[in-house]
Amino acid sequence: MGMPAARLYARPERLKRLIHVEGDVQLAERSEAPVMWLVPHFLALDVAGAATQLFQSRPVASIYQPQSHPVFDAAIRRGRM
């Protein structure tokens, strides 16, 4: 399973230990139709995208909002690629 967003700044095994997901994380695995996760994130900007890739095997996409500060934007983009 490819996990570009999960490679942010730690290994997937470590992220699985650090990220706590509540609710039915296996819903997408059981569903015959595509599932859209609407996940708020207030502090850890890419945790939601990483979590969807870490806890399910179905294909995943996340949306990125460019940051106004070019240094922060570059750092986040490096972590996501």
C-alpha positions, 0 to 999 in steps of 0.5 A: 500500500503506497502511503506518501502522506503517511511518510510525513515525518515518521514511519507508518508504524510509529504514526499508527501508534501516535494517531488515535482514530475514533469511529468505524474506521473499517466502513470504507473496507466494507462498503461497495460504494466509495466513501468520503471521509470529512475529517476536521483537523485543527492542529496537525494538518496532515494527520487526517490524510495520513490516518485514512491511508494507515487504517484502510487498504482502499485507495485514498486521496487527500486535498491540500490547501497551499499555505500563505507562507512559502517556507511552511508551504515548501516544508509541508509539500516535502513531507507529502511527496 
